[in-house]
Amino acid sequence: MGNFEGIIIDQLNEEDPNISLTNSFMQTLCDKIIAFKNTDLSEIVSMCHTDYHRYGLTTLSQYCKPIYLNTSSQINSNEDYSKLRGNGKALCFVFDTRTFAKQEQRLPASEDYGRFMLLMRSLGHNVVPKIHLSKREILSMFEKTAKCKLDDYYAIVIYFSCTMVNVFLDGALKPSIVLKNGEYLPCQDIISLFPNIASQPIILIVNSFYSGDCVG
């Protein structure tokens, strides 16, 4: 799939078990998206990644053109980046799984969920917020969305505030989001549900408050 951009954030590690409510990675990311208009998302993410002790960051990219979530009225489409469709707005799914290893992780996760949701709305994107869904509910939503006409959207954004673990499935370890009822949703399953739209990036942001041990 050539239009995928992945950002996986691990907000906790053994060196620093405390989470800052006022200076989380997502707070910094949201602030910089606002401040740096007409700036590629990958460049903004790189600006945020300055403290290796408070979190880990993994990026996975199959999309070779810049992605813009905050554009000025002066920006115009050209061959150097993905064509802005219509008014350049994205379709954003924002999830809070409410499945966390520790009680004190719930408030920071909800704070980041709210920050990102409000940011996308303030930029005029179409936001679909969801809380504590099952695997079946999430996959059903994505399957229906993938069958819809998406040409009017500049990008598809999928955000999770969650716990993530490596799950042994089909002979391999797969990074997976922990859902209610002990279910796991592999990140690859999310990616594979959407059609390969050559000029339309699909952005998956996984904001994990604990990357657990292997399961399975």
Summary of the structure (lengths in Angstrom):
residues: 216
radius of gyration: 16.7
end to end distance: 27.0
largest distance: 51.4
contacts: 660
relative contact order: 0.22
helix: 28%
strand: 29%
